[in-house]
Each structure stands twice: as C-alpha cells, then as structure tokens.
Amino acid sequence: MSDDQLYRLYLAGDQSAGDELMLRYGDSLTSYLDAFLHSAQDAEDLMLDCFTVILVDKPKIAEGSFRAYLFKMARNKVNRLWKIRFRRQEFSLDETLPDQGDSPEDLVWKGERSVILQHCLNEIAPQYREALWLYYYMNLSYAQAAKVMGCSTKKVEDLLRNGKKRLRLRLEKEGISHEDI
C-alpha cells in the first residue's frame, strides 16, 4: 500500500494506517535526524514530534509527497533546534554496519572503508553530504530531496554531481579507487 493510501486511510479514521506509516519511516527518519544532531535521544524526540504533527494536526499533503513532507518537516525542526541550541552544526553520516555473512577479512576491509568514507564525507561541504545522503541512503528522488533541502531539482542534481566528484577525489587521496567502493 502506498504512503498516500495509508495517509488517506488514517485521515478516514484507521489508526493502524498511522501506525504503519510510523513503522515505515520511524527508523529512517531517526537515522536522518541523528546524522544532523549526533544525538540518538534528540533524533528520536524530533522524529516523534514530526509524527505527532502529522498524526494529530493531519496537514494536507500533496499526492506522492508524504515522505518528502515528513523529511522536510524534520529538517525544519532540526534548523529550529540549532537556532536555539547550537547556532550551526555540520551534517555527518554514521558508519555503516557490516553484513552478517562476511569473512573476517571482508569485515576488516569494510570497516576500514567505512571509516575512510566517513572521514572523506566529513571533508566535503555539508550541502554535498546532505544531498548524497538523501539520494543514496534515503533513496529520495531529486524532486523529493529538493523539497527536503528547500532548493530546486537542478540544484540537487548539481550538488550530487559536484559532491560525487569531491568525494571521489578525497577517496582517491586516501587510496580507495572507484572499484573498491
């Protein structure tokens, strides 16, 4: 069932549809927020705030835009929190977890690549990191990422292209080739 169908069902009074939306996006939204805040507790609190707004206030959300609306709201909540607390905080990605079926050598290599990737991501501009994260990790479309970031799809396209170039250069300096990624 699509997000739009679930949201319409929730608006019609089906509480389980709201629960399904929360199960569908709760973890990924928390992860997204944690990448900004570097605090699992704050990320979880803001995730619950976002769903509270959606499930209590029941805003009108355009067809096909539920996920983008949710992540845009989360980003706005982070910005408000930063204004109150930090003034400015950089975006960062968590390290990826290794697969269960890998050999010890593969696990070590993946761990090293993950650390190097994290380091290289922290070396590029925050807007590039965010665009890369939204598109590749969160699987948002250009249009959805543009809504979240508050810019045009062309800007997202440019950020992704330039971000990949800059990340590739940083990775090559660290000795990781395109094939190793």
N, C-alpha and C positions, 0 to 999 in steps of 0.2 A: 504494500500500500504506500502511496506517495506521501510526502510531507503535507502537501496541500489537502489531500483526502483526510489524513489524520487530524489536521487542524480544523477542518470543517466539521468533522465528527465531534471533536472536542467542543467547538462552539455550539453544536447542537445538543450538548449535554452528556456526551460519552466521556467519562473521566478516564477510562482506560486508554483512550486515544492520547490524552495529555501525558499519561504515564509512559506510553510508547515513545512519544517524541522526546521525553526526558531521557529514557533509556538509550534512544538512538543517538542523541547528541551530548549527553551529560559528560561523558569521559573525554570526548574530543574537545569540547568547549573548555573543560577544566584544564586540559593539557595546553590549549591555546593561551588561556589566561595565565597559566603558570609560567609559560615561556616569557611573558611580559613581566610578571611580578616576582618571579623567583621565590614564591611562597605558595606551597600547596594549600594551606589554610585559606589565604586570601583568595586564591583562584577558585576554590570550592565555594566560598561565600559569594563571590561575584557570579559564579555560574548559577547558584540558587537564586540570586537577585534577578538575573536575566529571565529565568523560567518563571519566577514569581510575576514579573511584569507581563509576560506573555499569557500565563495561565490565569491570572487574576484580572488584569486590565483588558485582556482579549483585544489587542490592537488589530486594526485592519491591515493585513499583509497581502501584498500583491501576489498573484498566482505565480508559482515557481520561484518565489523569493524567500521562503521560510528560513533556510539555512543562512543565506546572506543577511537577512534581517537580524537573526539571532547573533551572528558573529559581529555585525556592525554595532549592535547594541552593546555587546561585550567590550568591544574596542572603545566605545564611548565611555563606558563605566570605568575602564582602566584609565583613560585620559583624565576623567574627573578625580579618580583616586590619586593619580600622580600630582595633579594640581594641588590637592590637599596635602599629600604626604611628601612626595619626593621631588617635585618640580620636573625632573627628567630622569627616565630610566631607559636603558637600552634593551632591545629585543634580543632574545637568545633562544637557542634550541636546546632541549635536553638531549643527553646521549641516547642513542638507540640501543635497545636491548638485543642481544644475540638470539638467533634461533635455537631451539632445543636440540635439534638433530646434528649440530655441527661437531666436528672433531676439535680436540683441544687446540691444535694449531690454527684452525679456522677461527675459533673463538678469540684467540690472542690477536690474530691479524685484524678481525673485525673490531675488536676493542681498540686497537691502535688506530685504525682508520677512523673510527668514531671520534676518538679524542682529537685527531688531526682535523677532521671535518669540523668539529665543534670550534676548535681554535681558529680555523680559516673563516668560518662563518662569523665569528666574533670580530674578525679583522675587516670585513666588508661593511659598508654603510647599513644602518638599521633598516632603511626602507627596502633595500635589496633583500636582506634576511627575511623580512616580513612577507614580501611578495613571493619569494621562493618557498617559504613555509606554507603559506596559504594555498599555493598552486600545487606543490608536490606532496606535502604531508597531509593537508586537509582536503585535497582533491577538489578545490573550488574552481569553477570556470573563471575565465578572465573577467567576465561581467560580474560574477559574484565577488571575486577578490577586489574589483574596483569599488563595489558598493561598500565592502568592509573597510577599505583604505580611504574611501572618500575621494576617489580620483576617477579619471576616465579609463576605459579599457585599453586605449592606446598607451596611456601612462603605465599601466600594469604590464603590457607587452614589452615596453621599453625597459622597465625595471627588471623583468625576468631575463631579457636578453643581456642587459649590462651586468646584472647580478651573476648570471652564469659565467660570463666572461671573467669577471673579477674573482669569482670563486675558483674557477679553473686555474687562473694564474697563481692564486695563493696555494692551491693544492699542488701545482707543479713545483713551486718553490719548496714545498715540504716533501717532494719526492714521490707524489702519488700521480700516476698517469690516468688518462681517461679510462683505460681498460681496467684499472684497479678499483674504480668506483663502482 
